[in-house]
Amino acid sequence: MAYLCQDMRAVSISQLWSRAWNLFKVNWLLLVGLLVLSSIIVSLIPFRRALIVGLLLWPVLVQAGYFVAHQGHLSFGEVFREAFRDTTGHLRKVSAYYLILGLIPGILIGVGYILVRASAGAGSILVVAGLIILFILNLFGWAGPYAILSGRAGILSAIRQSFSLTAQNFGKVFLALLSNIGLVILGAIPCGLGLLVVGPMAYVFWPLLYLALTGEEGASHSKSLRLG
């Protein structure tokens, strides 16, 4: 698609994080509240059910971050109204997207874990292979949910668009990932309390990166995302 061919050298990762911080300050109660509420819900239910519930709650957080990045402000009412109605089916599609992306590595990790428990030597190899595949799929598939939420793609086309967007801008995306990991490490130092800031900021940062790489204009405004 044409929007994938833009000159991405103008996108500044530091400016995106700065913009994510500004948007976090405006929407901190919403973003932190959703993160804490989701964590509490998942922690109170059995592990197997927690995986299913987490798969349903995660898209709500992703959508909230996307709307904040696109619009600049979001309320709890808007989040829950869209989540319960989901008239566009975007949340269901995002859930299915994550399920597809995590299916193969999930099977490998699950089977490997069972084999490790049974003292089978191949178990650890399967676990490592599953983790590597999971990392690669998430690295190249990060943009898919935003393509779905923007209305540009269905589930399978979102996978193709995300892989293409990442391949064409691999340096920027990888730098963004490294910066995210660095902030998570820093956020974990003060007894993990910093993660209450870094985590919600990341929900806004990644859709900001998507908007910048695709040339969309939202709350970020393309001029503020570009050097010079």
Order of alpha helices (4+ residues) and beta strands (2+ residues): alpha-alpha-alpha-alpha-alpha-alpha-alpha-alpha-alpha
